[in-house]
Amino acid sequence: MFATEAPAGGPGQAAALVRAMAAAWRLGCDDGQVAALTSYAESLLRWNARINLTAARGMDQLVAEHLPDAFALARKLEHPARVIDIGSGGGLPAIPLALLRPGLTVELVEPIAKKAAFLRTAVRELGLGARASVRIARGEVIARETPRAFDVAISRATLAPDKWLALAARLVRPGGRIFALTAADALPEHPDRDLYFDNRRALIEVSAR
């Protein structure tokens, strides 16, 4: 289903791009993780030919512009935790994050069925089924049905930062961690804001009360 020709560039080139990204972030990434990240990226690009999952049109663009979010989070999330990702879309950054941090359990939340179908395929093919699940829903529904059930909440550009932080506070246990991945000029005065991607993006962290 939705099979297309593989993206340009062989698997060796794709793996080299992923290794270069890991080296740039100084984050340990063994051969198995490189292979899994490469497989995920190639699958995402194939599916993207039929359904809109990412703005990237090639492996180099995907790695350079979309994997940094996962690496930024991976530097923060070194210990086992239950994570919820709202508006997962094509799985960025949650699936690469799960591959980089095997101690995490991740629930991917996506309201669009076609995108959720890709997420389920990716989870199955990458062998993540024991610690990653996909739910077709909106974050507001989960906050109402299972409030404050997660250790960590993440979202990338699904909602405006202030609206996301308000929603995430209903998803995460007291003392849990909330992350917003956003443009660098969003919430510029926030005290815990890490800039990356040539200072064009920001990772904002809030502790849930």
Wavefront OBJ file of the C-alpha trace (Angstrom):
o trace
v 0.000 0.000 0.000
v 1.328 3.410 -1.039
v 4.573 1.789 -2.251
v 6.651 3.979 -4.548
v 10.195 4.097 -5.816
v 12.845 4.520 -3.156
v 14.211 8.042 -2.627
v 17.323 9.054 -4.527
v 20.633 7.999 -3.016
v 21.474 4.531 -1.786
v 21.265 3.243 1.771
v 24.973 3.880 2.276
v 24.555 7.566 1.550
v 21.509 7.771 3.799
v 23.345 6.075 6.673
v 26.274 8.462 6.235
v 23.927 11.436 6.546
v 22.420 10.043 9.747
v 25.862 9.328 11.215
v 26.966 12.860 10.401
v 23.924 14.253 12.188
v 24.600 12.125 15.275
v 28.231 13.252 15.276
v 27.216 16.893 14.952
v 25.037 16.503 18.043
v 27.692 14.429 19.864
v 25.074 11.836 20.650
v 25.911 8.139 20.697
v 24.226 6.300 17.836
v 25.253 2.688 17.186
v 24.988 0.807 13.886
v 21.565 -0.586 14.749
v 20.192 2.846 15.537
v 21.682 4.306 12.363
v 20.081 1.525 10.323
v 16.711 2.058 12.018
v 16.790 5.835 11.569
v 17.750 5.382 7.922
v 14.961 2.850 7.352
v 12.419 5.173 8.968
v 13.529 8.153 6.880
v 13.381 6.186 3.646
v 9.914 4.853 4.474
v 8.689 8.343 5.344
v 9.861 9.694 1.991
v 8.227 6.824 0.092
v 4.873 7.346 1.791
v 5.216 11.080 1.349
v 4.816 10.612 -2.393
v 1.149 9.742 -1.763
v 0.150 11.475 1.456
v 1.500 14.693 2.928
v 3.762 13.681 5.809
v 6.737 16.025 5.531
v 7.887 19.055 3.564
v 11.218 17.310 2.920
v 11.684 16.023 -0.624
v 14.935 14.152 -0.192
v 17.060 12.366 2.375
v 19.555 15.195 2.797
v 16.784 17.709 3.499
v 14.968 15.338 5.833
v 18.063 14.630 7.918
v 19.317 18.221 7.973
v 16.019 19.949 8.685
v 13.878 17.438 10.570
v 16.076 15.117 12.624
v 17.581 17.919 14.766
v 14.340 18.103 16.765
v 14.717 14.461 17.812
v 18.372 14.934 18.734
v 17.538 18.057 20.760
v 14.975 16.069 22.739
v 17.232 13.025 23.092
v 19.837 15.143 24.880
v 17.176 16.066 27.447
v 15.515 12.659 27.846
v 18.175 10.232 28.997
v 16.079 8.223 31.487
v 13.077 5.907 31.068
v 9.796 7.789 30.797
v 6.308 7.532 29.380
v 6.048 10.094 26.575
v 3.059 11.404 24.649
v 3.505 13.148 21.301
v 0.546 15.248 20.165
v 0.014 15.800 16.438
v 2.523 13.141 15.415
v 1.952 13.527 11.656
v 4.714 11.541 9.980
v 6.341 10.630 13.292
v 8.751 13.514 13.605
v 10.253 13.855 16.137
v 8.711 11.025 18.197
v 9.818 7.994 16.172
v 13.469 9.066 15.792
v 13.427 9.988 19.488
v 12.200 6.493 20.392
v 14.984 5.000 18.268
v 17.612 7.172 19.913
v 16.343 6.547 23.457
v 15.337 2.878 23.951
v 14.214 3.558 27.517
v 11.278 5.672 26.399
v 7.724 4.438 25.912
v 5.943 6.650 23.387
v 2.290 7.190 22.530
v 1.865 8.859 19.138
v -1.381 10.803 18.813
v -2.595 11.729 15.327
v -6.188 12.565 14.339
v -5.792 11.897 10.587
v -6.316 8.218 9.749
v -3.977 8.108 6.725
v -1.111 9.512 8.769
v -1.885 7.141 11.621
v -1.701 4.252 9.123
v 1.848 5.258 8.254
v 2.770 5.584 11.929
v 1.487 2.087 12.658
v 3.429 0.702 9.705
v 6.600 2.431 10.862
v 6.190 1.215 14.447
v 5.708 -2.355 13.221
v 8.550 -2.358 10.693
v 10.997 -0.796 13.155
v 10.174 -3.323 15.878
v 8.913 -0.637 18.259
v 5.610 -2.319 19.063
v 6.582 -3.137 22.661
v 7.080 0.512 23.558
v 5.347 2.644 20.944
v 1.642 2.890 20.169
v -0.507 4.972 17.837
v -3.855 6.522 18.728
v -6.220 8.294 16.345
v -7.390 11.165 18.529
v -6.844 14.775 19.492
v -4.872 15.849 22.497
v -7.890 17.460 24.120
v -9.715 14.122 24.139
v -6.812 12.326 25.810
v -6.458 15.095 28.388
v -10.109 14.632 29.258
v -10.151 10.809 29.255
v -6.782 10.069 30.891
v -5.589 13.288 32.523
v -2.031 13.650 33.802
v -1.071 10.108 32.800
v 2.342 10.808 31.217
v 5.823 11.716 32.394
v 6.643 13.799 29.317
v 4.589 15.607 26.664
v 6.044 16.789 23.348
v 4.639 18.521 20.300
v 6.162 20.108 17.247
v 4.306 23.116 15.815
v 0.851 21.573 16.273
v -0.428 24.457 18.391
v 0.822 27.914 19.262
v 3.302 27.556 22.147
v 1.046 29.097 24.801
v -1.907 26.886 23.793
v 0.300 23.808 23.680
v 1.736 24.448 27.143
v -1.790 24.824 28.547
v -2.931 21.551 26.964
v 0.225 19.672 27.931
v -0.255 20.648 31.575
v -3.403 18.503 31.495
v -1.526 15.526 30.041
v 1.531 15.344 32.295
v 1.760 14.285 35.927
v 2.829 16.827 38.551
v 6.570 17.199 38.263
v 6.515 15.871 34.708
v 8.175 17.607 31.781
v 6.611 19.501 28.892
v 8.529 20.303 25.719
v 7.568 22.643 22.900
v 9.525 22.615 19.633
v 8.983 25.906 17.921
v 10.475 28.830 16.016
v 13.228 30.651 17.841
v 11.211 33.868 18.130
v 8.354 32.153 20.001
v 8.363 32.876 23.742
v 11.783 34.583 23.465
v 11.900 35.460 27.164
v 11.280 31.930 28.396
v 13.946 31.020 30.995
v 14.501 27.454 29.752
v 14.891 27.792 26.018
v 17.571 25.972 24.013
v 18.328 27.268 20.532
v 19.566 25.025 17.726
v 19.454 24.692 13.908
v 21.541 27.859 13.469
v 19.502 29.505 16.237
v 16.336 29.298 14.153
v 14.557 26.769 16.347
v 13.934 26.544 20.065
v 13.252 23.732 22.475
v 11.268 25.065 25.429
v 10.923 23.033 28.626
v 8.364 23.510 31.407
v 7.931 21.495 34.589
v 4.312 20.534 35.237
v 2.791 21.605 38.526
l 1 2 3 4 5 6 7 8 9 10 11 12 13 14 15 16 17 18 19 20 21 22 23 24 25 26 27 28 29 30 31 32 33 34 35 36 37 38 39 40 41 42 43 44 45 46 47 48 49 50 51 52 53 54 55 56 57 58 59 60 61 62 63 64 65 66 67 68 69 70 71 72 73 74 75 76 77 78 79 80 81 82 83 84 85 86 87 88 89 90 91 92 93 94 95 96 97 98 99 100 101 102 103 104 105 106 107 108 109 110 111 112 113 114 115 116 117 118 119 120 121 122 123 124 125 126 127 128 129 130 131 132 133 134 135 136 137 138 139 140 141 142 143 144 145 146 147 148 149 150 151 152 153 154 155 156 157 158 159 160 161 162 163 164 165 166 167 168 169 170 171 172 173 174 175 176 177 178 179 180 181 182 183 184 185 186 187 188 189 190 191 192 193 194 195 196 197 198 199 200 201 202 203 204 205 206 207 208 209
